[in-house]
Amino acid sequence: MKVALIQQKYYGSKESTLKVTLDKIKEASHNGSILIALQELHQTEYFCQCEDTKFFTYANSFEEDVKFWSTVAKENNIVLITSLFEKRTAGLYHNTAVIFEKDGSIAGKYRKMHIPDDPGFYEKFYFTPGDLGFEPIQTSVGKLGVLICWDQWYPEAARIMTLKGAEILIYPTAIGWFDEDSEEEKQRQLESWITIQRSHAIANAIPVISCNRVGFESDPTGVMKGTRFWGNSFICGAQGELLTHANHQNETILYADITHERTKEVRDIWPFLRDRRIEEYDCLLKRFCDNQ
């Protein structure tokens, strides 16, 4: 099946950004894609660069946004991965991926589990950790293990999704460089980000779709200098092989052909799941294995 991800920048307003996203979705669908993934919090700027309660108003449109993307999925006859700011009630918000079936129905949703809190990425101020668990979502194109950004650094999340039957891992993400960092440090960060996700593909013999933002976004408060999102979205196969890879600066639609049969072929020759010593893994349920 043909899959696509859309790497794009923020256009200064929700309305302008949505227009570009819709054009790219139509293009990807016209070119035969039946599964399309969007980047993290794709409707707006990455507002987590600062802590400001005014941004909670973005979540007020969650129900309206769900209806909007439902229509988009139906009109384009695609399975669509969105990333939205969800308000459950006052003071309780989630970073939520909503997955739509080709007919516009909601196939399922995933609430981001691992929430970062670092300079320029103050997500704990906005998001409550997810409470839906690591549950793959059944769709007409297969069982999808949808995770979000900071989740991508955790092999446990990828493994659990795989053990529950996920056939593809999908990571909407928003990560970038600070311009004041050295070029060497920027390269180390980027290579780590790519390597950890390709490793999830290899360890689980499963394709991975990673969709990142691109473009420079300033800190609305002016405290930080801003983030230059490093793009580099990619799709890799069940042995971690890169099927397609974007650069760090251009908006693009990435396409790849994925077959579920390839996972079986790889697992037959590299049976990592067979050889897991599950009786020896109790320590993983501890924060650190120092018996305290």
C-alpha positions as CSV (number, residue, x, y, z in Angstrom):
1,M,0.0,0.0,0.0
2,K,1.1,3.6,-0.7
3,V,1.6,5.7,2.4
4,A,2.5,9.4,2.8
5,L,3.5,11.9,5.4
6,I,3.4,15.6,5.2
7,Q,6.3,17.7,6.4
8,Q,5.4,21.4,6.6
9,K,5.9,24.6,8.4
10,Y,3.6,26.9,10.3
11,Y,2.1,29.7,8.2
12,G,1.4,32.2,10.9
13,S,-2.3,31.3,11.6
14,K,-4.4,28.2,11.9
15,E,-6.4,29.1,8.8
16,S,-3.4,29.6,6.5
17,T,-1.7,26.5,7.8
18,L,-4.8,24.4,7.3
19,K,-5.1,25.5,3.7
20,V,-1.6,24.3,2.9
21,T,-2.2,21.0,4.7
22,L,-5.4,20.4,2.8
23,D,-3.8,21.0,-0.5
24,K,-1.0,18.5,0.3
25,I,-3.5,15.9,1.5
26,K,-5.4,16.2,-1.7
27,E,-2.2,15.9,-3.7
28,A,-1.1,12.8,-1.7
29,S,-4.5,11.2,-2.1
30,H,-4.5,11.9,-5.8
31,N,-1.2,10.2,-6.1
32,G,-2.6,7.1,-4.6
33,S,-1.8,7.3,-0.9
34,I,-4.4,5.5,1.3
35,L,-2.7,6.3,4.7
36,I,-1.5,9.8,5.4
37,A,0.2,11.0,8.5
38,L,0.5,14.6,9.7
39,Q,3.0,16.1,12.1
40,E,2.6,16.9,15.8
41,L,0.1,19.7,16.7
42,H,0.0,20.4,13.0
43,Q,-2.8,23.0,13.1
44,T,-0.9,25.7,15.0
45,E,2.6,26.9,16.0
46,Y,4.4,24.7,18.5
47,F,3.2,26.8,21.4
48,C,5.1,24.7,24.0
49,Q,8.2,26.8,23.6
50,C,6.8,28.9,26.5
51,E,4.4,28.6,29.4
52,D,1.3,30.8,28.8
53,T,-2.2,30.0,29.8
54,K,-3.6,31.9,26.7
55,F,-2.7,28.9,24.6
56,F,-5.2,26.6,26.4
57,T,-7.8,28.3,24.2
58,Y,-6.5,26.3,21.3
59,A,-8.0,23.2,22.8
60,N,-11.5,24.7,22.9
61,S,-12.0,23.8,19.3
62,F,-11.2,20.1,19.8
63,E,-14.6,18.7,19.0
64,E,-14.9,21.1,16.0
65,D,-11.5,20.0,14.8
66,V,-12.4,16.3,15.0
67,K,-15.4,16.9,12.8
68,F,-13.3,18.9,10.3
69,W,-10.7,16.2,9.9
70,S,-13.3,13.5,9.8
71,T,-14.7,15.3,6.7
72,V,-11.2,15.6,5.2
73,A,-10.6,11.8,5.6
74,K,-13.9,11.0,4.0
75,E,-13.6,13.4,1.1
76,N,-10.2,12.0,0.3
77,N,-11.0,8.4,1.0
78,I,-7.9,8.0,3.3
79,V,-6.9,6.7,6.7
80,L,-5.7,9.9,8.3
81,I,-3.4,10.4,11.4
82,T,-4.0,13.8,13.0
83,S,-2.4,15.4,16.1
84,L,-4.7,17.7,18.1
85,F,-4.9,19.6,21.4
86,E,-7.7,17.9,23.4
87,K,-9.6,19.6,26.2
88,R,-11.4,17.1,28.4
89,T,-12.5,19.7,31.0
90,A,-11.1,22.9,32.4
91,G,-7.6,22.3,33.6
92,L,-7.3,18.8,32.0
93,Y,-5.7,18.7,28.5
94,H,-4.0,16.1,26.3
95,N,-1.7,15.9,23.3
96,T,-3.9,13.6,21.3
97,A,-3.7,11.8,18.0
98,V,-7.1,11.1,16.4
99,I,-7.1,8.4,13.7
100,F,-9.8,8.6,11.0
101,E,-11.1,5.8,8.8
102,K,-11.7,6.3,5.1
103,D,-15.4,6.9,5.7
104,G,-14.7,9.6,8.2
105,S,-15.4,7.6,11.3
106,I,-13.0,7.7,14.2
107,A,-10.9,4.5,14.2
108,G,-9.4,5.4,17.6
109,K,-7.2,7.9,19.4
110,Y,-4.0,7.9,21.4
111,R,-3.1,10.3,24.2
112,K,0.7,11.1,24.4
113,M,2.1,9.1,27.3
114,H,5.6,10.5,27.8
115,I,5.5,14.3,28.4
116,P,8.8,16.3,28.2
117,D,9.7,19.4,30.2
118,D,12.8,21.0,28.8
119,P,13.8,24.5,27.7
120,G,11.7,25.3,24.6
121,F,9.6,22.1,25.1
122,Y,7.5,22.9,28.2
123,E,4.8,20.3,27.5
124,K,4.1,19.4,31.2
125,F,2.6,22.8,31.6
126,Y,0.0,22.0,28.9
127,F,-0.5,18.2,28.7
128,T,-1.7,15.6,31.2
129,P,0.0,12.2,30.5
130,G,-2.2,9.9,28.4
131,D,-4.5,7.3,30.1
132,L,-5.4,5.2,27.1
133,G,-2.3,3.0,27.3
134,F,-0.3,1.7,24.3
135,E,-3.1,0.3,22.3
136,P,-2.8,-0.2,18.5
137,I,-5.7,1.0,16.4
138,Q,-7.4,-1.2,13.9
139,T,-8.0,0.4,10.5
140,S,-8.8,-0.8,7.0
141,V,-5.0,-0.5,6.2
142,G,-3.8,-2.5,9.2
143,K,-3.3,-2.2,12.9
144,L,-1.5,1.1,13.6
145,G,0.7,1.8,16.6
146,V,0.4,5.6,16.9
147,L,2.8,7.3,19.3
148,I,3.8,10.9,19.6
149,C,7.1,12.7,19.6
150,W,8.8,12.2,23.1
151,D,7.4,8.6,23.0
152,Q,9.8,7.9,20.2
153,W,12.7,7.7,22.6
154,Y,11.2,4.8,24.6
155,P,11.8,1.3,23.3
156,E,9.1,0.1,25.8
157,A,6.4,2.0,24.0
158,A,7.3,0.6,20.6
159,R,7.7,-2.9,22.0
160,I,4.3,-2.9,23.7
161,M,2.6,-1.7,20.6
162,T,4.2,-4.5,18.6
163,L,3.3,-7.1,21.2
164,K,-0.3,-6.0,20.9
165,G,-0.2,-6.5,17.2
166,A,0.7,-3.1,15.6
167,E,1.8,-3.5,12.0
168,I,3.2,0.0,11.6
169,L,4.6,2.5,14.1
170,I,3.7,6.1,13.4
171,Y,5.3,9.1,15.2
172,P,3.9,12.6,14.6
173,T,6.6,14.8,16.1
174,A,7.9,18.3,16.6
175,I,11.6,18.5,17.3
176,G,14.3,20.9,16.3
177,W,17.6,22.7,16.9
178,F,18.4,25.8,18.8
179,D,20.5,28.1,16.5
180,E,23.0,28.8,19.3
181,D,24.1,25.1,19.4
182,S,27.2,24.0,17.6
183,E,26.9,22.3,14.2
184,E,28.5,19.2,15.8
185,E,25.9,19.1,18.6
186,K,23.0,19.6,16.1
187,Q,24.3,16.6,14.1
188,R,24.6,14.4,17.2
189,Q,21.0,15.2,18.1
190,L,19.6,14.6,14.7
191,E,21.5,11.3,14.2
192,S,20.3,10.1,17.7
193,W,16.7,10.9,16.7
194,I,16.9,9.0,13.5
195,T,18.8,6.1,14.9
196,I,16.5,5.4,17.9
197,Q,13.4,5.2,15.6
198,R,15.1,3.0,13.0
199,S,16.1,0.8,15.9
200,H,12.5,0.4,16.9
201,A,11.8,-0.8,13.3
202,I,14.7,-3.3,13.6
203,A,14.0,-4.6,17.1
204,N,10.3,-5.2,16.2
205,A,10.6,-6.0,12.5
206,I,8.0,-3.3,11.7
207,P,7.9,-0.3,9.4
208,V,8.1,3.2,11.0
209,I,6.7,6.5,9.8
210,S,8.1,9.6,11.5
211,C,6.6,13.0,10.5
212,N,8.4,16.1,11.8
213,R,7.8,19.8,11.4
214,V,10.1,22.2,9.5
215,G,10.8,25.9,9.6
216,F,11.8,28.4,12.3
217,E,9.3,29.4,15.0
218,S,10.1,32.1,17.5
219,D,9.3,31.9,21.2
220,P,6.1,34.0,21.6
221,T,7.4,35.4,24.9
222,G,10.9,36.3,23.6
223,V,12.5,34.5,26.5
224,M,14.0,31.8,24.2
225,K,15.5,32.5,20.8
226,G,13.1,30.0,19.1
227,T,13.3,26.6,17.5
228,R,14.4,25.6,14.0
229,F,12.5,22.4,13.4
230,W,14.8,20.0,11.7
231,G,12.4,18.2,9.4
232,N,14.2,14.9,8.3
233,S,10.9,13.1,8.3
234,F,11.3,9.5,7.0
235,I,9.7,6.2,6.4
236,C,11.7,3.0,7.0
237,G,11.1,-0.7,6.5
238,A,11.0,-3.6,8.8
239,Q,14.9,-3.9,8.9
240,G,15.3,-0.2,9.5
241,E,16.1,0.5,5.8
242,L,15.3,4.0,4.8
243,L,12.6,4.0,2.1
244,T,12.3,7.8,1.9
245,H,13.9,10.7,3.8
246,A,13.3,14.4,3.7
247,N,15.9,17.2,4.2
248,H,16.0,19.6,7.1
249,Q,14.5,22.7,5.5
250,N,11.9,22.0,2.8
251,E,8.2,21.3,3.0
252,T,7.5,18.0,1.2
253,I,5.2,15.0,0.8
254,L,7.1,11.7,1.4
255,Y,5.7,8.6,-0.2
256,A,6.6,4.9,0.3
257,D,5.1,1.5,-0.5
258,I,4.6,-0.7,2.5
259,T,3.6,-4.4,2.6
260,H,2.7,-6.3,5.8
261,E,4.1,-9.4,4.2
262,R,7.6,-8.0,4.6
263,T,7.2,-8.0,8.4
264,K,6.6,-11.8,8.3
265,E,9.6,-12.3,6.0
266,V,11.9,-10.4,8.3
267,R,10.7,-12.0,11.5
268,D,11.1,-15.5,10.0
269,I,14.9,-14.8,9.6
270,W,15.4,-12.6,12.6
271,P,13.0,-14.0,15.3
272,F,13.7,-11.5,18.0
273,L,10.2,-11.9,19.5
274,R,10.7,-15.7,19.8
275,D,14.0,-15.3,21.7
276,R,12.8,-12.8,24.3
277,R,13.6,-13.9,27.9
278,I,10.4,-12.5,29.4
279,E,10.9,-14.3,32.7
280,E,14.0,-12.2,33.2
281,Y,12.5,-8.7,32.6
282,D,10.9,-7.9,35.9
283,C,13.4,-5.2,36.5
284,L,11.8,-3.1,33.7
285,L,9.0,-2.4,36.1
286,K,11.3,-0.4,38.4
287,R,12.5,3.1,37.9
288,F,16.1,2.0,38.4
289,C,17.3,-1.5,39.4
290,D,19.1,-0.6,42.6
291,N,16.4,-2.4,44.8
292,Q,15.3,0.9,46.3
